[in-house]
Amino acid sequence: MNPDQYTVVINGKPQGPYSLAELKDLNISANTFVRKPGMDDYKEAHAMPELRELLGFSYQKTAPQYFAAFDQRLLATVIDHFIIFGFYTIIILISYIFIDGKDQRIMTFMVPFPSIFIIKLIYGSIAEASKSQATIGKKLLNIKVTDLEGSRVSFGISLIRNFSKVLSVIPVFFGYLYSFVNKKNQCWHDIAANTLVIKDRLI
C-alpha cells in the first residue's frame, strides 16, 4: 500500500484507502480514527501532524477518552507496592542471616515497615516527573501523569501530588472514589497538584 494512503473509520467501519488530498472531501473530525501503512494501530486525526495541517485541527493532548480509569490506576498502584514490598522482604530476609531469635526478627520486619510508604512517595515523585512520566506500574498499564495540558510535570509538582495522596486516603479513601464523579477522572491529590493521569491511546 502507498505510504501516503489512509484508512479511515467511518460509522464504525474502516474505509479506504484514501490519499491525503481525498481526505479533504471526507467529513472527518479531530477525533476520527485514521491509520496509514507502518502504524501499529489507529490514531485520532488530531494526533497526526499532516492531518492537523491539512484539516486545521489542534492537537488535543487530553481528549476525554484518554483519561485513565480508576481500575487502571488502582492496578498500577498495586503493582508498584508489590514491587517495593518484594524488595523490602528480600532485604529483611537477608538480614535474618545475622539476627537470631523470633522476637528480634519480628521487630526487624515490622519497625522499618512504614518506610515502604516513604520509598513509594519518593520513587513515585521521581518517576512521574521523569521523561517516562510514570512508575513501573503505570508503564505496564500505558498510563502516565501530566499537567492539565497533557505535558510533563516538574519534580516539585510530582512531589506535591504524591504527598497530597494523604488527602485522598484520610476520609475513608473518598478522595480516590471522587474520580468516579470527576469529568477528568481526577482524585483529590490530582486536583491539589493540577495534574491528570492519561493513557496514550484508547484501550
MOQUI-V523408 format. One record per residue. PHI is phi in degrees with one decimal (* if undefined). OMEGA is omega in whole degrees, 0 to 359 (999 if undefined). BURIAL is # if it has 24 or more other ideal C-beta (glycine too) atoms within 12 Angstrom, else .. Layout:
BEGIN
phi->(PHI & PHI)
omega->(OMEGA & OMEGA)
burial->(BURIAL & BURIAL)
END
This chain:
BEGIN
phi->(* & -58.5 & -63.3 & -98.4 & -107.6 & -127.0 & -101.1 & -120.4 & -87.6 & -121.6 & 54.4 & 82.8 & -125.9 & -66.2 & -134.3 & 125.5 & -80.5 & -122.2 & -78.0 & -60.5 & -65.8 & -68.8 & -63.6 & -62.7 & -85.3 & -92.6 & -87.1 & -102.0 & -106.9 & -61.9 & -99.6 & -68.7 & -82.7 & -133.8 & -142.8 & -133.2 & -53.3 & 97.8 & -90.4 & -75.1 & -153.4 & -70.8 & -124.3 & -72.4 & -55.9 & -67.6 & -88.2 & -109.8 & -51.9 & -67.2 & -76.9 & -62.2 & -68.7 & -69.4 & -108.0 & 75.7 & -81.3 & -101.3 & -82.8 & -93.8 & -65.4 & -122.7 & -59.3 & -49.9 & -72.0 & -97.3 & -76.7 & -67.4 & -76.5 & -58.2 & -66.2 & -66.4 & -65.8 & -64.3 & -63.9 & -61.5 & -64.9 & -61.2 & -61.5 & -61.8 & -65.5 & -63.0 & -64.5 & -64.3 & -64.4 & -62.3 & -63.5 & -59.7 & -63.5 & -61.1 & -62.8 & -65.1 & -63.1 & -64.3 & -66.2 & -64.4 & -60.1 & -104.2 & -121.0 & -108.6 & 98.5 & -63.4 & -62.7 & -63.5 & -67.8 & -62.4 & -64.2 & -62.6 & -77.1 & -82.9 & -59.3 & -80.8 & -54.2 & -58.2 & -64.2 & -57.9 & -73.1 & -68.4 & -62.1 & -62.8 & -62.0 & -68.5 & -61.3 & -61.3 & -65.1 & -69.3 & -64.9 & -77.6 & -97.7 & -78.5 & -59.8 & -77.8 & 60.6 & -157.5 & -78.2 & -59.3 & -59.2 & -67.4 & -58.9 & -64.3 & -96.6 & 57.3 & -125.3 & -154.5 & -95.7 & -137.8 & -81.6 & -69.3 & -99.0 & 90.1 & -102.0 & -63.1 & -97.8 & -79.5 & -62.3 & -60.0 & -65.7 & -63.2 & -65.9 & -61.0 & -60.7 & -70.0 & -67.7 & -73.4 & -61.1 & -61.4 & -65.8 & -77.2 & -87.7 & -52.4 & -81.3 & 52.7 & 61.9 & -63.3 & -61.9 & -77.6 & -65.5 & -59.1 & -60.9 & -70.3 & -108.5 & -89.1 & -62.7 & -107.1 & 56.9 & -84.9 & -88.2 & -60.9 & -69.3 & -68.4 & -65.0 & -61.5 & -103.4 & 55.8 & -123.9 & -129.8 & -118.1 & -123.6 & -112.8 & -68.1 & -154.4 & -64.3 & -106.6)
omega->(177 & 182 & 180 & 178 & 189 & 172 & 186 & 177 & 180 & 183 & 176 & 182 & 177 & 179 & 181 & 13 & 177 & 174 & 179 & 180 & 181 & 180 & 179 & 183 & 178 & 180 & 181 & 181 & 179 & 184 & 176 & 181 & 184 & 179 & 174 & 183 & 180 & 179 & 180 & 184 & 176 & 172 & 174 & 186 & 182 & 182 & 181 & 187 & 183 & 178 & 175 & 180 & 183 & 190 & 175 & 178 & 171 & 182 & 181 & 183 & 187 & 175 & 187 & 184 & 180 & 177 & 183 & 181 & 182 & 183 & 177 & 180 & 180 & 180 & 178 & 179 & 179 & 179 & 180 & 180 & 179 & 180 & 181 & 179 & 178 & 178 & 179 & 181 & 179 & 180 & 180 & 180 & 177 & 180 & 180 & 177 & 185 & 183 & 177 & 176 & 183 & 183 & 180 & 180 & 178 & 179 & 179 & 180 & 189 & 186 & 180 & 188 & 179 & 180 & 178 & 182 & 176 & 178 & 179 & 178 & 182 & 181 & 181 & 181 & 180 & 184 & 184 & 174 & 181 & 181 & 181 & 179 & 186 & 170 & 179 & 180 & 180 & 178 & 181 & 180 & 181 & 176 & 182 & 181 & 178 & 170 & 185 & 178 & 180 & 182 & 180 & 180 & 177 & 178 & 180 & 179 & 179 & 179 & 177 & 180 & 183 & 179 & 182 & 178 & 176 & 178 & 181 & 184 & 189 & 182 & 179 & 178 & 180 & 179 & 175 & 181 & 179 & 181 & 180 & 181 & 179 & 184 & 181 & 180 & 180 & 169 & 182 & 181 & 174 & 180 & 180 & 183 & 183 & 180 & 175 & 169 & 185 & 175 & 186 & 180 & 180 & 182 & 999)
burial->(. & . & . & . & . & # & # & # & # & . & . & . & . & . & . & # & . & # & . & # & . & . & # & . & . & # & . & # & . & . & . & # & # & # & # & # & . & . & . & . & . & . & # & # & # & # & # & # & . & . & # & . & . & # & # & . & # & . & . & . & # & # & # & . & . & # & # & # & # & # & . & # & # & # & . & # & # & . & # & # & # & . & # & # & . & . & . & # & . & . & . & # & . & . & . & . & . & . & . & . & . & . & . & . & . & . & . & # & . & . & . & . & . & . & . & # & . & . & # & # & # & . & # & # & # & # & # & # & # & . & . & . & # & # & # & # & # & # & # & . & # & # & # & # & # & # & # & . & . & # & . & # & # & . & . & . & # & # & # & # & # & # & . & # & # & . & . & # & . & . & . & . & . & . & # & # & . & # & # & . & . & . & . & # & # & # & # & # & # & # & # & . & # & . & # & # & # & # & # & # & . & . & .)
END
